Amino acid sequence: MNADGDVERAKARLREEFPGWSIIYTDRGRWWATRPTAVDEDPPRAESGTLDADTPDDLRAELRSLTKSRSGAGHTP
């Protein structure tokens, strides 16, 4: 993904689908999603606050997987 407009559109779509996550595209071509973790979260149930991937689609898949496992665990934000 080279064009700045393409990167910004992909970031906007990810932010819309996953509110609460910051989406970052690095100058090395890596995609990251970060979110703050609450201090009082139950450690065994608290998911990672940082994910990374090679492409925006891969990052979306990781976020969806995490979101699915989180909702299936009965965890409420």
C-alpha positions as CSV (number, residue, x, y, z in Angstrom):
1,M,0.0,0.0,0.0
2,N,1.8,3.1,-1.2
3,A,-0.6,6.0,-1.8
4,D,-1.2,8.2,1.2
5,G,-4.9,8.4,0.3
6,D,-5.2,4.6,0.3
7,V,-3.6,4.4,3.7
8,E,-5.8,7.0,5.1
9,R,-8.9,5.4,3.7
10,A,-7.9,2.0,5.1
11,K,-7.2,3.6,8.5
12,A,-10.6,5.3,8.5
13,R,-12.4,2.1,7.7
14,L,-10.6,0.2,10.5
15,R,-11.3,3.0,13.0
16,E,-14.9,3.0,12.1
17,E,-15.2,-0.7,12.5
18,F,-13.2,-0.8,15.7
19,P,-13.9,2.3,17.8
20,G,-11.6,2.7,20.7
21,W,-8.6,1.4,18.8
22,S,-5.9,3.6,17.4
23,I,-4.8,2.5,13.9
24,I,-1.2,3.2,12.9
25,Y,0.6,2.6,9.6
26,T,4.4,2.9,10.0
27,D,7.0,4.0,7.5
28,R,8.2,0.4,7.4
29,G,4.8,-0.7,6.0
30,R,3.6,-2.3,9.2
31,W,0.0,-1.9,10.5
32,W,-0.7,-1.6,14.2
33,A,-3.8,-1.3,16.4
34,T,-3.5,-0.1,20.0
35,R,-6.0,0.6,22.7
36,P,-5.7,1.6,26.3
37,T,-6.2,-1.2,28.8
38,A,-8.0,-0.4,32.1
39,V,-6.0,-0.9,35.2
40,D,-8.9,-2.8,36.8
41,E,-9.3,-5.3,34.0
42,D,-9.2,-8.9,35.1
43,P,-5.8,-10.0,33.8
44,P,-6.9,-13.5,32.6
45,R,-9.7,-11.9,30.6
46,A,-8.0,-8.7,29.5
47,E,-6.9,-9.0,25.9
48,S,-3.9,-7.5,24.3
49,G,-3.8,-3.8,24.0
50,T,-1.6,-3.9,20.9
51,L,-1.8,-5.9,17.6
52,D,0.2,-5.8,14.5
53,A,0.0,-7.1,10.9
54,D,1.4,-6.9,7.4
55,T,-1.8,-5.6,5.8
56,P,-4.9,-3.7,6.8
57,D,-6.9,-6.9,6.0
58,D,-4.7,-9.0,8.3
59,L,-5.1,-6.4,11.0
60,R,-8.9,-6.4,10.6
61,A,-8.9,-10.2,10.9
62,E,-6.9,-10.0,14.1
63,L,-9.2,-7.4,15.5
64,R,-12.3,-9.4,14.6
65,S,-10.8,-12.5,16.2
66,L,-10.0,-10.6,19.3
67,T,-13.4,-8.9,19.4
68,K,-15.2,-12.2,18.8
69,S,-13.3,-14.0,21.6
70,R,-13.9,-11.0,23.9
71,S,-17.6,-11.0,23.4
72,G,-17.8,-14.8,23.7
73,A,-16.1,-14.7,27.1
74,G,-18.9,-12.6,28.5
75,H,-16.5,-9.6,29.0
76,T,-18.2,-6.3,29.0
77,P,-16.1,-3.1,28.4
